[in-house]
Amino acid sequence: MVSHAHQGTTSSALTRLSFNVAQLVGIPPQGYAHLLGLAPQHLNDDLCRTPAATGIRLAELSTVHAHWTEVAGLLAQQSDIGTLGVWDYLITSAPTPLEGIRDAAAHFAVVADSRTDGMRITEDGGQVTISHLNEADLTYEAACGIRAYALGLYQRRLGEAARRGLVPLHVSLAAEAPRRHDALIELYGTRSIEFEAATSSITFLAADLDTPSPHVQPGLSAVLRRHAEQTLASAVPLHDWLDLFRTALASAHDEGAPTLSAVAQRMTVGARTLQRRLEEHGTTWSEEVETMRRENITRLLHGTDLSVDSIAARSGYADARALRRAVKRWYGTTPAALRRAGHGGEAQAGV
């Protein structure tokens, strides 16, 4: 099940791909370096989900500097197997390419924004049609590039699953016909391309997708599906500046007691600027540290058998007595009672 918190974000892997293509088409760094989620510590962290608006802006900038057909081709060229993480292997490790693309459609939120993007698979007799659904608010050229790329990506992964090149029966694009089709013919390997379609889709012979994949390993698909679900569940969605701050604070906490200056340095701003930005978002440094400690302590009490002394040391408190006072202030109870409450509602009732 897709969490509402993940909507409006995409995987950092997909953002890295868009970032690399923006560089390839020659966009000056100052045109996109300021976008949320493009700092190295977020862009290169597979646990982070960057704002969908960042990917949209990269696509829009890219299609200003290069035609959308070229951008689609570059995205496809840069999409080697593994580029999009576990989602790629859902397709290539299934018993058949068809089962793989079904798994990919069911777990599309692992890479894309489930609020605006999706896949639909339609089986009609001897044909299978894979449609890319996109309702994001972006420029026409960027939308064309993304749709064209998505179909090319599906074709490439299905071919890798089948261990041979797959030529589609037909490609439909929700885009006006460009003056030259060369890039698209090369991308799909066919001249059977329809433009101005209601939905972008790619159609294959069912027999091509229903043939058992070579060297399939029994049970691997189930493992990958669970991994995809866990990947999404453990991801950290970055919607705005406050999300970025909280990931920096959590990272600093993992390395010891976080300080204002250390977190400010991670975010490449001054300590005073950081305090001012927190105030603009209706919070303060002390409130954020307290919230992080409360969540961390609650998680440790519910999910581990660590002693109160150990939890106090891990959470930046001087001793167990200080931690007990904090838990009493937060929940009106003791750490022992909070632990007994487990994952239930007693602790929440006291928040």
MARVEX-78423 format. One line per 10 residues: number of its first residue (from 1); for each residue x, y, z of N, C-alpha, C. Coordinates in steps of 0.05 Angstrom, whole numbers, plus 32768, in hexadecimal, padded with zeros to 4 digits. Layout:
REM MARVEX-78423
NUM) X/Y/Z/X/Y/Z/X/Y/Z  ...
REM end
This chain:
REM MARVEX-78423
1) 8011/7FE8/8000/8000/8000/8000/8012/8019/8000  800C/802C/7FEF/801C/8044/7FEC/8014/8058/8002  8027/8061/8011/8022/8075/8026/801C/8090/8019  8009/809E/8025/8003/80B9/801B/801C/80CB/801C  802D/80C6/8030/8045/80D6/8034/8058/80D5/801C  8057/80BE/800D/8069/80BA/7FF6/805F/80C8/7FDD  8045/80CF/7FDC/803B/80DC/7FC5/8047/80F8/7FC2  804C/80FF/7FA9/805A/8119/7FA5/8078/8116/7FA5  8082/80FD/7FA7/809F/80F8/7FA6/80A5/80E1/7F93  80BE/80E0/7F8A/80C7/80CA/7F79/80E1/80BF/7F85
11) 80EA/80A8/7F7C/8102/809C/7F87/811A/80AE/7F7F  812E/80AE/7F90/8147/80BD/7F8A/8154/80B1/7F71  8150/8097/7F6C/815C/808B/7F54/8150/8097/7F3B  8136/809C/7F3A/812A/80A9/7F23/8133/80C6/7F20  8136/80D3/7F37/8140/80EF/7F36/815D/80F0/7F2C  816D/80DD/7F35/8189/80DC/7F2B/818A/80D9/7F0D  8178/80C8/7F03/8177/80C4/7EE6/8171/80DF/7ED7  815D/80ED/7EE1/8155/8107/7ED5/816C/811B/7ED8  8179/811A/7EEF/8190/812C/7EF4/81A6/8127/7EE0  81AD/810E/7EDB/81C2/8107/7EC9/81BC/8110/7EAC
21) 81A2/810D/7EA4/819B/8115/7E89/819B/8134/7E87  8193/8142/7E9C/8195/815F/7E9C/81B2/8168/7E97  81C5/815A/7EA3/81E1/8160/7E9E/81E9/815A/7E82  81DF/8143/7E77/81E6/813B/7E5C/81DD/814F/7E47  81C5/815B/7E4B/81BB/816E/7E37/81C6/818A/7E3B  81D7/818D/7E4F/81E6/81A6/7E52/81D8/81BC/7E62  81C6/81B5/7E74/81B9/81C9/7E84/81CE/81D4/7E99  81D2/81EE/7E9B/81E5/81F9/7EAF/81DC/81F1/7ECB  81EE/81E9/7EDC/81E7/81DF/7EF7/81D6/81F4/7F07  81DB/820D/7F03/81CC/8221/7F12/81AE/8221/7F0B
31) 81A7/8213/7EF6/818B/8211/7EEE/817C/81FD/7EFF  818A/81EB/7F0D/817C/81D6/7F1C/8188/81CF/7F37  81A0/81D8/7F3C/81AF/81D0/7F55/819F/81D7/7F6E  818E/81EC/7F6D/817F/81F4/7F85/8167/81E3/7F8B  815F/81D1/7F79/8147/81C2/7F7C/8149/81AF/7F94  8132/81AC/7FA2/8132/819B/7FBA/8137/817E/7FB3  8149/8172/7FC2/8150/8156/7FBE/8168/8150/7FAD  8174/8166/7FA2/818B/8162/7F90/81A6/8165/7F9F  81A5/816A/7FB9/81BE/816A/7FC8/81C9/814D/7FC8  81E3/814A/7FC6/81EF/812E/7FC4/81E5/811B/7FD9
41) 81E2/8125/7FF2/81DA/8113/8008/81BD/8108/8004  81AD/8116/7FF4/8192/810D/7FEF/8191/80FE/7FD4  819D/810A/7FC0/819C/80FE/7FA5/81A9/80E2/7FA4  81BE/80DE/7FB4/81CC/80C4/7FB4/81C3/80B1/7FCA  81AE/80B8/7FD8/81A3/80A7/7FED/818A/8099/7FE3  818B/807F/7FE0/8175/8070/7FD5/815D/806F/7FE8  8161/8077/8001/814A/8078/8013/813A/8092/8011  8146/80A5/8003/8138/80BF/8000/8125/80BE/7FE7  810E/80CB/7FEA/80FD/80CF/7FD4/80FB/80ED/7FCF  8103/80F6/7FB8/8105/8112/7FB2/80EA/811D/7FA9
51) 80E5/8137/7FAC/80CC/8143/7FA3/80C7/813E/7F85  80AF/8136/7F7E/80A8/8131/7F62/80AC/814B/7F52  80A8/8162/7F5F/80AB/817C/7F52/80C8/817F/7F48  80DB/8173/7F56/80F7/8175/7F4D/80FB/8166/7F33  80F1/814E/7F31/80F3/813F/7F19/80E5/814C/7F02  80CE/8158/7F07/80BE/8166/7EF3/80CE/817E/7EE8  80DB/818C/7EFA/80EA/81A4/7EF2/8102/819B/7EE1  810F/8185/7EE8/8126/817B/7ED9/811D/8173/7EBD  8106/8166/7EBB/80FB/815E/7EA1/80F5/8177/7E90  80E9/818B/7E9C/80E2/81A3/7E8E/80FB/81B2/7E83
61) 810F/81B3/7E94/8128/81C1/7E8C/8135/81B1/7E75  8135/8196/7E77/8142/8185/7E63/8135/8189/7E48  811A/818A/7E48/810C/818D/7E2E/810C/81A9/7E23  8116/81BC/7E33/811C/81D7/7E28/8136/81D6/7E19  8149/81C7/7E23/8164/81C5/7E17/8167/81B1/7E01  8154/819D/7E00/8155/8188/7DEB/8139/8180/7DE5  8134/8176/7DCC/811A/816E/7DC5/8111/8156/7DD6  80F7/8154/7DDB/80ED/813F/7DED/80F4/8123/7DE3  80F6/811F/7DC9/80FD/8105/7DBF/811A/80FE/7DC7  812C/8112/7DC6/8148/810E/7DCE/8149/8108/7DEC
71) 813A/8117/7DFC/813A/8113/7E19/8131/80F7/7E20  811B/80EE/7E12/8111/80D3/7E17/8126/80BE/7E10  8134/80C2/7DFA/8149/80AF/7DF3/8160/80AE/7E06  8168/80C6/7E10/817E/80C8/7E24/8176/80BA/7E3E  815E/80BF/7E47/8155/80B2/7E5F/8156/8093/7E5C  814D/8089/7E45/814D/806D/7E41/816A/8062/7E40  817B/8070/7E32/8197/8068/7E30/81A5/8066/7E4C  819D/8078/7E5E/81AA/8079/7E78/819D/8065/7E8C  8188/8057/7E83/8179/8046/7E95/8183/8029/7E94  819C/8024/7E9A/81A6/8009/7E9B/8197/7FFA/7EB2
81) 8197/7FDF/7EAF/818A/7FCF/7EC3/8196/7FD5/7EDF  8184/7FDA/7EF2/818D/7FE1/7F0D/818C/7FFF/7F13  8189/800F/7EFE/8188/802C/7F01/8171/8034/7F14  815B/8026/7F11/8143/802D/7F22/8140/8019/7F39  8155/800C/7F40/8155/7FFB/7F58/8144/7FE2/7F55  8137/7FDA/7F6B/8128/7FC1/7F6B/8112/7FC1/7F57  8107/7FD8/7F4F/80F1/7FD8/7F3B/80FA/7FCB/7F21  8113/7FD0/7F19/811D/7FC4/7F00/811C/7FA6/7F02  8125/7F9B/7F18/8128/7F7E/7F1B/810D/7F70/7F1F  80F8/7F7F/7F27/80DD/7F73/7F27/80D6/7F69/7F0B
91) 80DE/7F77/7EF7/80D8/7F70/7EDC/80EA/7F5A/7ED1  8103/7F5C/7ED7/8116/7F4A/7ECA/811A/7F2F/7ED9  810F/7F2D/7EF1/8113/7F14/7F01/80FA/7F04/7F04  80E4/7F0C/7EF8/80CA/7EFE/7EFA/80CB/7EE5/7EE8  80B9/7ED2/7EED/80B8/7EBA/7EDC/80B3/7EC0/7EBE  80A4/7ED4/7EB8/80A0/7EDD/7E9C/80A2/7EFC/7E9C  80A9/7F07/7E85/80A8/7F24/7E83/808D/7F31/7E8A  8078/7F23/7E82/805D/7F2D/7E88/8058/7F2F/7EA6  8060/7F1A/7EB5/805D/7F1B/7ED2/806E/7F31/7EDE  8086/7F35/7ED2/8098/7F4A/7EDC/808C/7F65/7ED8
101) 8081/7F6B/7EC1/8076/7F86/7EBC/805D/7F8A/7ECD  804E/7F75/7ED4/8038/7F77/7EE6/8042/7F7F/7F02  8057/7F72/7F0B/8063/7F79/7F25/806C/7F96/7F25  8078/7F9E/7F0F/8082/7FBA/7F0D/806B/7FCE/7F0E  8055/7FC7/7F01/803E/7FD9/7F02/8033/7FDB/7F1E  8032/7FC4/7F2C/8027/7FC3/7F47/8038/7FD3/7F5B  8052/7FD5/7F55/8064/7FE3/7F67/8070/7FFC/7F5A  8061/8008/7F49/806B/8020/7F3A/8072/8036/7F4D  8065/8038/7F64/806A/804D/7F78/8086/804C/7F83  8094/8035/7F80/80AF/8033/7F8A/80C1/8048/7F7C
111) 80BB/804E/7F62/80CC/8061/7F54/80BE/807B/7F4E  80A4/807A/7F49/8096/8092/7F3F/8082/809D/7F54  8076/80B4/7F4E/8063/80C0/7F5F/8047/80B4/7F59  803D/80A4/7F6C/8024/8096/7F68/800C/80A9/7F65  8010/80C2/7F6D/7FFA/80D5/7F6B/7FF5/80DD/7F4E  800A/80DC/7F3D/8007/80E6/7F22/800F/80D1/7F0D  801D/80BC/7F14/8028/80A9/7F00/801F/808D/7F06  801B/807D/7EF1/8014/8061/7EF5/8017/8052/7EDB  8013/8037/7EDD/8014/8026/7EC6/7FFA/8016/7EC4  7FF2/8010/7EAC/7FDB/7FFF/7EA8/7FE2/7FEA/7E93
121) 7FDB/7FD1/7E99/7FE1/7FBA/7E87/7FC7/7FAE/7E7E  7FC4/7FAD/7E64/7FAB/7FA3/7E58/7FB1/7F8B/7E46  7FA4/7F75/7E4A/7FA8/7F5D/7E3A/7F8F/7F59/7E28  7F94/7F58/7E0F/7F7E/7F55/7DFC/7F85/7F40/7DE7  7F7B/7F28/7DEB/7F82/7F13/7DD9/7F9F/7F0D/7DD9  7FAB/7F0F/7DC2/7FC8/7F09/7DC0/7FDA/7F21/7DC3  7FCF/7F37/7DCF/7FE0/7F4F/7DD2/7FDF/7F59/7DEF  7FF5/7F65/7DF7/7FF7/7F72/7E12/7FFF/7F8F/7E0E  7FEF/7FA1/7E19/7FF5/7FBE/7E16/7FFB/7FC9/7E32  8012/7FD8/7E33/801B/7FE4/7E4C/8018/8002/7E48
131) 8007/800F/7E58/8003/802B/7E56/8011/803A/7E6D  801C/8051/7E67/8027/8063/7E7B/8014/8079/7E81  800B/807C/7E9A/7FF8/8090/7EA1/8007/80A7/7EB0  8003/80BF/7EA6/8011/80D6/7EB2/7FFF/80EE/7EB3  7FFA/80F8/7ECB/7FE9/810F/7ECF/7FF7/8125/7EDE  8011/8125/7EDD/8021/813A/7EEB/801D/8155/7EDC  8020/816A/7EEB/801D/8185/7EE0/8038/818E/7ED6  803E/818A/7EBC/8057/8191/7EB1/8053/819A/7E94  8068/81A6/7E88/8065/81B0/7E6D/8060/819A/7E5A  8055/81A2/7E43/804E/818E/7E2E/8066/817E/7E25
141) 807C/818C/7E20/8094/817F/7E16/80A0/816B/7E2B  80A0/8173/7E44/80AA/8162/7E59/8098/8149/7E5C  807E/814D/7E5A/806B/8136/7E5C/8070/8123/7E45  8075/812D/7E2D/807A/811B/7E16/8094/810B/7E1A  80A8/8119/7E24/80C2/810B/7E29/80BF/80F5/7E3E  80B1/80FA/7E53/80AE/80E6/7E69/809D/80CE/7E5F  8088/80D4/7E50/8077/80BE/7E46/8086/80AC/7E32  8095/80B9/7E20/80A4/80AA/7E0C/80BA/809A/7E1A  80C7/80A5/7E2E/80DC/8097/7E3C/80D0/807F/7E4B  80B9/8082/7E58/80AE/806D/7E68/80A8/8054/7E56
151) 809D/8059/7E3E/8098/8042/7E2C/80B2/8034/7E24  80C6/8045/7E1E/80E0/8039/7E17/80ED/802A/7E2E  80E9/8033/7E46/80F3/8025/7E5E/80E5/800A/7E61  80CB/8009/7E5E/80BC/7FF0/7E60/80C6/7FDC/7E4C  80CA/7FE6/7E33/80D4/7FD4/7E1E/80F0/7FC9/7E24  8101/7FDA/7E2E/811C/7FD2/7E34/811D/7FBC/7E4A  810E/7FC1/7E5F/810E/7FAE/7E76/8101/7F94/7E6D  80EC/7F95/7E5D/80E0/7F7C/7E54/80F3/7F6C/7E43  8102/7F7A/7E32/8116/7F6C/7E21/812C/7F60/7E32  8134/7F6E/7E48/8148/7F63/7E5A/813D/7F4A/7E69
161) 8123/7F4B/7E6F/8117/7F34/7E7C/8116/7F1C/7E69  810F/7F21/7E50/810D/7F0B/7E3C/8128/7F03/7E31  813D/7F12/7E37/8158/7F0E/7E2D/815A/7F0F/7E0F  8149/7F20/7E03/814B/7F25/7DE6/813C/7F3F/7DE0  8142/7F4A/7DCA/8134/7F63/7DC2/8117/7F5E/7DBC  8105/7F6F/7DC7/80E9/7F6C/7DC1/80E0/7F84/7DB1  80D4/7F7F/7D9A/80CA/7F94/7D89/80AC/7F97/7D8E  80A2/7FAE/7D95/8086/7FB2/7D9B/8075/7FB0/7D81  805C/7FA8/7D84/804A/7FA9/7D6D/8042/7FC5/7D66  8040/7FD5/7D7B/8036/7FF0/7D77/803D/8002/7D8F
171) 8042/801B/7D89/8047/802F/7D9E/8034/8047/7D9A  8027/804F/7DAF/8015/8067/7DAE/8020/807C/7DC1  8022/8094/7DB8/802C/80AA/7DC9/8018/80C1/7DCA  8013/80CA/7DE3/8002/80E1/7DE7/8013/80FA/7DE2  801A/80FE/7DC9/802C/8114/7DC0/8028/811A/7DA3  802C/8133/7D9B/802B/8139/7D7F/8043/812D/7D71  803F/8126/7D58/8055/811A/7D48/806C/812F/7D45  8084/8127/7D4D/809B/813A/7D48/80A2/813A/7D2A  80B2/814E/7D23/80B9/8150/7D07/80CA/8138/7CFE  80DB/812E/7D10/80EB/8116/7D0A/80E5/8101/7D1E
181) 80E2/80E8/7D15/80DC/80D1/7D26/80F4/80C0/7D2C  810B/80C7/7D21/8122/80B5/7D23/8128/80AC/7D3F  8129/80BF/7D52/8130/80B8/7D6E/811C/80A4/7D7A  8102/80A7/7D73/80EE/8095/7D7E/80EF/807A/7D71  80F4/8079/7D57/80F7/8060/7D48/810E/8050/7D54  8124/805E/7D5A/813B/8051/7D66/8134/8047/7D83  8125/8057/7D91/811E/8050/7DAD/810D/8037/7DAE  80F9/8035/7D9D/80E6/801F/7D9E/80EC/8008/7D8A  80FD/800E/7D77/8103/7FF9/7D63/80ED/7FF3/7D50  80DB/8007/7D4C/80C4/8003/7D3A/80BC/801E/7D2E
191) 80B0/801D/7D16/80A4/8035/7D0B/8086/8037/7D10  807C/8023/7D1D/805F/8022/7D23/8059/8033/7D3C  805A/804E/7D39/8057/8060/7D4F/803F/8073/7D48  802B/8073/7D59/8014/8084/7D56/8017/809C/7D69  8010/80B4/7D5F/8012/80CC/7D6F/7FF6/80D7/7D75  7FF5/80EA/7D87/7FDC/80F6/7D90/7FC8/80E1/7D9B  7FD3/80CD/7DA8/7FC2/80B9/7DB4/7FB7/80C3/7DCF  7FA1/80B7/7DD8/7F96/80C0/7DF2/7FA8/80B8/7E09  7FB6/80A1/7E07/7FC8/8097/7E1B/7FE1/808C/7E0E  7FF8/8090/7E1B/8011/8085/7E11/8012/8068/7E18
201) 8018/8056/7E05/8018/803A/7E0A/802A/802C/7DF6  8032/8013/7DFE/8043/8003/7DEC/8037/7FE7/7DED  8034/7FDA/7DD5/8026/7FC1/7DD3/8039/7FAB/7DC8  8038/7F94/7DD5/8048/7F7D/7DCD/8037/7F64/7DC8  8043/7F51/7DBA/8036/7F37/7DB7/8036/7F2A/7DD3  801F/7F1F/7DDB/801E/7F12/7DF5/8031/7EFB/7DF6  8035/7EED/7DE0/8048/7ED7/7DE0/8064/7EDF/7DE6  806C/7EF8/7DDF/8087/7F01/7DE5/808B/7F06/7E03  8075/7F0D/7E11/8077/7F14/7E2D/8070/7EFD/7E40  8064/7EE9/7E35/805B/7ED2/7E46/806D/7EBA/7E44
211) 8083/7EBE/7E37/8097/7EA8/7E35/80A8/7EA8/7E4E  80AD/7E91/7E5A/80BD/7E90/7E73/80D8/7E9D/7E6F  80E0/7EAD/7E83/80FA/7EBB/7E81/8110/7EA7/7E86  8126/7EAA/7E77/813D/7E97/7E7B/8149/7E9B/7E97  8152/7E86/7EA3/8161/7E87/7EBC/8152/7E93/7ED3  8137/7E91/7ED3/8127/7E9C/7EE9/812D/7E8C/7F02  812D/7E99/7F19/8132/7E8C/7F33/8118/7E8B/7F42  810E/7E73/7F48/80F4/7E71/7F56/80F5/7E80/7F71  80DF/7E8F/7F76/80DD/7E9D/7F90/80E9/7EB8/7F90  80FA/7EBF/7F7C/8107/7ED9/7F7D/80F4/7EF0/7F7A
221) 80DF/7EED/7F69/80CC/7F02/7F65/80BE/7F0A/7F80  80B7/7EF6/7F90/80AA/7EFC/7FA9/80BD/7F0C/7FBC  80D6/7F04/7FBC/80EA/7F13/7FCC/80EC/7F30/7FC2  80ED/7F34/7FA8/80EF/7F4F/7F9E/80D7/7F60/7FA3  80BF/7F53/7FA2/80A7/7F62/7FA8/80A7/7F6C/7FC5  80B0/7F5A/7FD7/80B2/7F62/7FF4/80C6/7F79/7FF7  80DC/7F76/7FE8/80F1/7F8A/7FEA/80E7/7FA5/7FE0  80D8/7FA4/7FCA/80CC/7FBD/7FBF/80BA/7FCB/7FD3  80AA/7FBA/7FE1/8097/7FC5/7FF5/80A7/7FD1/800D  80BC/7FC3/8015/80CC/7FCD/802B/80DB/7FE6/8023
231) 80E4/7FE8/800A/80F2/7FFF/8000/80E0/8018/8002  80C8/8015/7FFA/80B5/802C/7FFB/80AE/8033/8018  80AA/801E/8029/80A2/8023/8044/80B8/8031/8054  80D2/802B/804E/80E8/8037/805D/80F2/8051/8050  80E8/8059/8039/80F1/8071/802C/80EA/808A/803B  80FB/809E/8038/80F6/80B8/8046/80ED/80CC/8031  80D3/80D3/8031/80C9/80E7/801D/80D2/8103/8023  80DD/8111/8010/80E5/812D/8013/80D2/813E/8003  80C0/814C/8011/80AD/815D/8004/80B5/817A/8003  80C3/8182/8018/80CA/819F/801A/80E4/81A2/802A
241) 80EB/81BB/8030/8104/81C1/803E/8104/81B4/8059  80ED/81B3/8067/80EC/81A8/8082/80F3/818A/8082  80EA/817C/806D/80F1/8160/806A/810F/815D/8067  811B/816E/8057/8138/816D/8053/8147/8172/806E  813D/8185/807D/8149/818A/8097/8147/8172/80A9  8130/8165/80A9/812C/814F/80BC/813D/8137/80B4  8142/8133/809A/8155/811D/8092/8171/8123/809B  8179/813D/8099/8194/8145/80A2/8196/8142/80C0  8181/8149/80CF/8181/8146/80EC/8183/8128/80F4  8174/8117/80E7/8175/80FB/80ED/8190/80EF/80E7
251) 819C/80F8/80D1/81B6/80EE/80C9/81CB/80F6/80DE  81C9/810F/80E7/81DC/8119/80FB/81D8/810A/8116  81BF/8104/811C/81B9/80F5/8135/81C4/80D9/8134  81C4/80CD/811D/81D0/80B2/811A/81ED/80B1/8121  81FB/80C8/811E/8217/80CA/8123/821E/80D4/813E  820A/80DA/814F/820E/80E5/816A/81FA/80FA/8170  81FE/8109/8186/81EC/811E/818D/81ED/8134/8179  81D7/813A/816A/81D8/814F/8155/81DA/816B/8161  81E9/817C/8153/81EB/8198/815B/81E1/81A9/8144  81D8/81C1/814B/81CE/81D4/8138/81E3/81DA/8122
261) 81FC/81DE/812B/8211/81E5/8117/8217/81CE/8104  8216/81B5/810F/821C/819D/80FF/8206/8199/80E9  81ED/819C/80F1/81D7/8198/80DE/81D7/81AF/80C9  81DD/81C8/80D2/81DF/81DE/80C0/81F4/81D9/80AB  820B/81CE/80B4/8221/81C8/80A2/8218/81B3/808D  8209/819F/8096/81FF/818B/8083/81ED/8197/806E  81DF/81AC/8076/81CC/81B8/8063/81D9/81D0/8055  81F3/81D4/8059/8202/81EA/804C/81F6/8205/8050  81ED/820A/8069/81E3/8225/8071/81EF/822C/808C  81ED/8245/8094/81F6/824D/80AE/81E2/8246/80C3
271) 81EB/8245/80DC/81DA/823D/80F2/81C3/8251/80F5  81C8/826B/80F3/81B3/827E/80F5/819E/827C/80DF  81A8/8276/80C7/8195/8272/80B0/8184/825A/80B5  8190/8244/80C0/8181/822C/80C5/816B/8232/80DA  8171/8241/80EF/815D/8247/8103/8147/8258/80F7  814E/826B/80E6/813A/827C/80D9/8127/826C/80C7  8133/8259/80B8/8122/8248/80A6/810F/8237/80B7  8118/822D/80CD/8107/821D/80DF/80F0/822E/80E9  80F6/8246/80F1/80E0/8258/80FA/80CC/825E/80E4  80D6/8260/80CB/80C4/8265/80B5/80B1/824D/80B1
281) 80BA/8235/80B9/80AA/821D/80B6/809A/8217/80D0  809A/822A/80E2/808A/8227/80FA/8095/8214/810F  80AF/8211/8110/80BB/81FF/8123/80D6/820B/812C  80E4/81FD/813F/80FE/8207/8149/8111/81EF/814B  812A/81F5/814E/813E/81E0/8151/8138/81CE/8169  8132/81DA/8180/812C/81C9/8197/8114/81B8/8194  80FF/81C2/8187/80E7/81B2/8182/80EC/819B/816F  80FC/81A0/815B/8103/818A/8148/8114/8174/8155  8127/817C/8165/8138/8169/8173/8127/8158/8186  8115/8166/8195/8103/8158/81A8/80F1/8144/8199
291) 80E6/814C/8183/80D4/813A/8173/80E4/8122/8169  80FC/8127/815F/810C/8110/8156/8113/80FD/816C  811A/8108/8184/8120/80F7/819A/8108/80E7/81A3  80F1/80F4/81A4/80D8/80E6/81AC/80D2/80CF/819A  80D4/80D4/817F/80CE/80BF/816C/80E2/80A8/816E  80FC/80AF/8172/8111/809B/8174/810E/808A/818D  8108/8097/81A4/8105/8089/81BD/80EC/8077/81BC  80D7/8081/81B2/80BE/8071/81AF/80C3/8058/819E  80D2/805C/8188/80D8/8045/8176/80EA/8031/8185  80FD/803A/8194/810F/8028/81A2/8101/8019/81B8
301) 80EF/8026/81C6/80E0/8019/81DC/80CD/8004/81D0  80C0/800B/81BA/80AD/7FF8/81AE/80BB/7FE1/819F  80D2/7FE7/8193/80DD/7FD3/8180/80F6/7FC5/818A  8101/7FCC/81A2/8119/7FBF/81AB/8116/7FB8/81C9  812A/7FA8/81D3/812B/7FA1/81EF/8141/7FB1/81FD  814B/7FC6/81F1/8160/7FD6/81FD/8156/7FE2/8218  8169/7FE3/822B/8162/7FEF/8245/815D/800D/8242  8150/8018/8256/814B/8035/8256/8165/8044/8256  8179/803A/8265/8193/8047/8265/819F/8048/8249  819E/8032/823B/81A9/8030/8220/819B/8043/820D
311) 8180/8044/820F/8171/8056/81FE/8177/8073/8204  817A/8079/821D/8181/8095/8225/819C/809D/8218  81AF/808B/821A/81CA/8091/820E/81C8/8094/81F0  81B8/8084/81E3/81B5/8086/81C6/81A6/809F/81BD  8196/80A9/81CF/8184/80BF/81C7/818E/80DB/81D0  81A6/80DC/81DC/81B1/80F6/81E3/81A9/8100/81FF  819E/80EF/8210/8197/80F7/822B/81AD/80F0/823E  81B0/8100/8253/81C6/80FD/8266/81C4/80E2/8274  81AC/80DA/827B/81A8/80C0/8289/818B/80B7/8287  8185/80A0/8292/816A/8095/8291/8156/80A7/829E
321) 815E/80B5/82B4/814B/80C7/82C2/8141/80DD/82AF  8153/80E8/829F/814C/80FE/828D/8139/80F3/8277  813E/80DA/826F/812C/80CF/825A/8110/80CA/8266  810F/80C0/827F/80F5/80BB/828C/80E5/80D5/828E  80F3/80EA/8295/80E5/8104/8297/80D9/810C/827C  80E9/8108/8267/80E0/810F/824C/80C8/80FE/8244  80C8/80E4/8249/80B2/80D2/8242/8099/80DB/8252  809D/80E2/826B/8086/80EB/827B/807A/8104/8270  808B/8116/8266/8081/812F/825A/8072/812A/8240  807C/8118/8230/8070/8112/8216/8056/8103/8218
331) 8057/80ED/8228/8041/80DA/8228/8032/80D8/8243  803C/80E4/8258/802F/80E2/8272/8032/80C7/827E  8047/80B8/8277/804B/809D/8281/8068/8098/8283  8070/807F/8289/808C/8077/828C/8096/8068/8274  80B0/8066/8271/80BB/8056/825A/80B1/8039/825B  80AF/802D/8273/80A6/8011/8275/8089/800E/826B  8078/8021/8273/805C/8020/826A/805A/8025/824C  806A/8037/8242/806A/803D/8225/8073/8024/8216  8087/8016/8221/8090/7FFD/8214/807A/7FE8/8213  806C/7FE5/8229/8056/7FD2/822A/8040/7FD8/8217
341) 803C/7FF2/8211/8027/7FFB/81FF/802E/7FF1/81E2  8047/7FEB/81DD/804F/7FE1/81C3/8049/7FF5/81AD  803E/7FEB/8198/8037/7FFC/8181/801B/8006/8182  800D/8002/8199/7FF1/8009/819B/7FEC/8027/819F  7FD4/802D/81A7/7FCB/8049/81A8/7FD1/8058/81C1  7FDA/804A/81D8/7FDE/8059/81F1/7FF1/8070/81EE  8008/806B/81E0/801C/8080/81DD/8010/8097/81CC  8002/808F/81B7/7FF7/80A4/81A5/7FE3/80B5/81B4  7FD4/80A9/81C6/7FC0/80B8/81D4/7FCC/80CE/81E5  7FE5/80C9/81ED/7FF2/80DD/81FE/8001/80F2/81F0
351) 8004/80F0/81D5/8014/8102/81C6/8006/811E/81C6
REM end
